[in-house]
Amino acid sequence: MTDASAYVANEVLRNGLEVCIRASRPEDWDLVVTAFHALEKESIYLRFFGNKKELSEAEARQFRETDFKSRVRLLCTIVIDQQEIVIGVASYARVGESAAEVAFVVEEDYHGLGIARRLLNHLGRIATDAGISEFIAETLPNNTAMLSVFSRCGWPMKSHFSDGAVHVSLDLGGAGRRELIDE
């Protein structure tokens, strides 16, 4: 079984940028806050379904107390001038025995490079190893980039619209899943 708390994978994006996708650590909170403050208002709105200027103390506590059993959190980082910088965050939280809700945010300067898809693939590997067979998500209908990531990830997808959001379900055990390299 994968030790999600020690998860690390290095990848090269389609533009040649080297990134590290790794498990978050409690001491990463300041890096995440810095990344949050670098986000544009629209990205914050799409991720949190509303405007938000700061991350809450409850979010800080939840981040620091990630147990990597009921909740898994991965960071996508780069190194600039010997400083690690968070450019993407993805997480899942179990909602029952075999399902988990996923969420993502990627810094705008790095959109279109496949980071969200890669984060989703890594979360999927960890999740299936932990007995999770379904990812669920809610996204705003105008978040076309995230809806595209879900629809093109290779897992069978179902979706429906209700209460102002698109509700997505991905079957992680779906037959015929193909691993996407770099579309």
Salt bridges, closest charged atoms under 4 A:
GLU11 OE1 - ARG118 NH1 2.14
GLU11 OE2 - HIS122 NE2 2.47
GLU27 OE2 - ARG25 NE 3.21
ASP28 OD2 - ARG22 NH1 2.80
ASP28 OD1 - ARG25 NH2 3.84
GLU54 OE1 - HIS37 NE2 2.98
GLU59 OE2 - LYS52 NZ 2.91
GLU84 OE2 - ARG22 NE 2.97
GLU138 OE2 - HIS167 ND1 3.42
GLU179 OE2 - ARG125 NH2 2.71
GLU179 OE1 - ARG177 NH1 2.93
ASP182 OD1 - ARG14 NE 3.22
ASP182 OD1 - ARG117 NH2 3.50
ASP182 OD1 - ARG118 NH2 3.47
GLU183 OE1 - ARG152 NH2 2.92
GLU183 OE2 - ARG178 NH1 3.15
